[in-house]
Amino acid sequence: MAYSSQIPKRANRPFHGGVSLAELNALGLTREEVIDFSVNINPLGPPPGVAAALSRVNIAAYPDPECREIREMISRLTGVSPGQIVIGNGSTELIHLLAHTYLGKGSQALIMVPTFAEYETAARLAGAGVVLQEAVEENDFIWDMSAVCREVRHRQPGLVFLCQPNNPTGRYLEREAVESLAEAAGQGLLVLDEAYISFVYEAWDSCQLLSQGNVVVLRSMTKDYALTGLRLGYALCPAGVARALSVSKPSWSVNAVAQAAGLTALADREHLLRGISCVQEGRGYLHLELGALGYKVLPSVANFLLVKVGGAAALRKRLLRRGVCVRDCTSFGLSEYIRIGVRTLPECQRLLEVLREVK
Ligand SMILES: Cc1ncc(COP(=O)(O)O)c(C=O)c1O
């Protein structure tokens, strides 16, 4: 007897950045030979103490399912109480947990696009309908917030997803706009995905919005501390939401190695600050030099830049053959754009050199 798939028809596996081993093999390249600008992470890599911390972990013991130590540390850093913090196997796990807990057949998720693909996949897997609110190129990818709030008020979706700053456009909304959105969401939850917030210069403090009762803030430690392969993220939320998410979460989804790495990384704020200043330097350089090459570069407050290049897929391929990987934004619906994750200045200079060769 053949089993039928339970996957909702329109839930596609989301496409992400990162270099594919199969593609590199076909080009005769190894991972070490490629500079990866297709992901947006701290260009300095993980803090130096992480490797030693990992070697001390007793991997024969179960990890703490409640991630107490790390929640307490995040509490000290953010001022949010440990009971309002949930740790995830990357913030991706938390996006799926939110969808699983708060969406279902007959409900809707409203997603502000173009954006990270995982929100839509998670909503569809939960059986929900999806409403997209699009920021268009003609308006420099800035949303019409009155129209978005009207739609949210009218539809009352179970979840509203806003990526702040937005991947891939680098747009960042001011506090007043986000407060209006939360107010419009009413009984629904506004999910503010702040995966890249650390790289925003003088970001406003979204933790204050938690008192509105319907806002969840997501943060990713895979970006701040380049723990991409270990998977670690957290949600700051109203206590009731934290309890509901904790019930749905598989007990040991955050392993002992990730917890140890997270504790060590969070204690090394200097490393994050060095990564941030490295990004500021690289971003300024790239903005200027890409503009001088004749490309349209969108203003970005984040650690990545959206660049209009014409045929993104073909340019990405030409660059990859020369050991440089950028993100082709076709999967965001932007086939004329690439996204460049800012890296160290010498790496950015190498990117420009290769771009000049293939242009
Ligand atoms: C906006 C956004 N949110 C979340 C994630 C996932 O982060 P994590 O590695 O913490 O699962 C990404 C990864 O690319 C992202 O771009």
The ligand as an ORCA input file, in Angstrom:
! r2SCAN-3c Opt
* xyz 0 1
  C      15.668     36.501      8.681
  C      16.186     35.189      9.146
  N      15.653     34.629     10.239
  C      16.098     33.458     10.702
  C      17.099     32.782     10.048
  C      17.530     31.460     10.566
  O      18.469     31.608     11.546
  P      18.972     30.401     12.444
  O      20.282     29.991     11.891
  O      19.047     30.999     13.808
  O      17.964     29.310     12.367
  C      17.680     33.317      8.908
  C      18.756     32.597      8.216
  O      19.175     32.890      7.154
  C      17.205     34.566      8.443
  O      17.706     35.129      7.342
*
